[in-house]
Amino acid sequence: MPNRTPLLSPQGKAVVITGASSGLGEACARHLARVGFQVYAGVRRTEDAERLAASGAARLTPVVLDVTDEATVRDTADRIAEETADAGLFGLVNNAGIAVTAPLECVAPELLRRQLDTNVVGQLSVIQGLLPLLRTGAGRIVNITSGLGNVAIPYMGAYAAAQFAKEALSDALRRELAPFDIPVSVVQPGAIMTPIWDKMSLEATRTLDDAPEAVSELYRDTFLRFLETNEHAARTSGTTADDVARTVMRALVSKRPRTRYGVGKDATGGRLLARLLPDRAIDKVFGGIVTADAS
């Protein structure tokens, strides 16, 4: 059945996407530029900006934007205000984030703060900095979370906490910004094989090793098995970064965007799981993850 949702033209409209140096963010930035948006691709490091600039992609402009650094947020807002003049900003895609993976007993307070600062506090900082431009441009916001914004699984508690918080921010913003006609949508991808998995595995092992040995050894076998299973799920997933990019584009160009878009069976399945099953039943679903003799 054809998509009958009224669509807006992307041609020449300015959008910002954070976390565009690799993975989902880069795929989204390139796709949005291809369909006609003027894309400001936010990256943390100058070398990533230089690499994107060297690719020669039309309508894609790299900007150094660290969501945890308010100075770079202000610089980006000032630059876009100058370059777009009265047109303002049509879209903001909040994608930047990290994934802390470890048993919660092993997650040091400073690591949890970094998780929340990047995935939650930093996102709100960017939104606050760019909202005046979004009002000018009759724009909208797309927040990329994950299926773990629906249900928290063992050993991903810190990351899930950040995703739940980002979901809550999105709901509150959608209601607060409704009088200004600024839609807020959430895109929830499931497991996808991107460079974040290599970083996740390395950081996860380091986090476990940094915990007191008496604590880390309680979890080591089941946690390492979890990492292997989780990575296998990502590698064999039928969902791709391009699927997410196309979904983000739909959220940007639909005249009446949905509040949430799931991408992948695991993301949509997790949402149903959280809605339909009681907590104890969900506990049983994930019980095998933390059981030493799980097959």
C-alpha positions, 0 to 999 in steps of 0.5 A: 500500500502506498504511503499516503502521509503528506510530505514536505520538501527537503530541498535546501532546508537546514538540519543539524545531526549530532554524532555524525562521525560514524555509524548511524549518525554518518549514515543519516547525515549522508542520506539527508544530504542526498535527498536535498537537505542542507546538513550540518553534521556534528562531530567531536573531533577536527579530524572527523570533520576534515574526513567528512569534508574531504569526501566531497558530499554535496550539501553536507557541512561538517561542524565540530560539535561536542554535545558535552561542551556548551561552547561548541554548541553556542558556536554551532548555533551562531554559525547556523544563524549566520548562514541560514539568515531568516530561514532558520533551522528546519530539523535537529536530529539528536543522535550523539551518544555512548553506550556503557555496558557492564553490571551496575555493581561495576559501573563507577559513578564517574562512568554513569555521569559520563553516560548521562552527560552525553546521552541526556544532559548534552542532548538537552543542551543542544536542543536549548541552543538551537530552539530559537533557530527551530522556531524561526524555521518552523522546524522539528526535533528527532531524538534517536534512542533505542529499543532499550528505551522500552525495556531495561536488560541486564548488563545494559542498565546504565545505557537503558537509564540514559535511553529511558531519560531521553524518552522522557525528555522527548515526551515532555518536549513534545507537549511543551513545544506543541503550542509553538508547532515544533513536533518532537519524534523519537526513532528507536533502532534495534540492534545494528552492526555499527562501529559502536559495538567495537567500542562497546566491547572494549570499554565493557571489558575495561569497566569489568577489569577496573571493578574490585576483583571480588565484585567483577568475578561474580559477573565475569562469565555471564557478562562475557557470554552476554557480550558475545551473544549481543554482538552476534545479534547485531551482526546477524540483524536484518536492520541497517544504518540506512533503514534508520536513515530512511526512518529519520527522513520520514520523521523530518518530511512528514507533515504530521510525524509520528511520536515514535518510530521503531526500526527493527523487529527487536525494537518494536518487539521490546516496546510490545513486551514492555506494554503487554507483560507484567514485570515478573514475566519480563524478568523471566524472559531475561533471566537466562542472561544472568544464569551461569548455566544458561545454554 
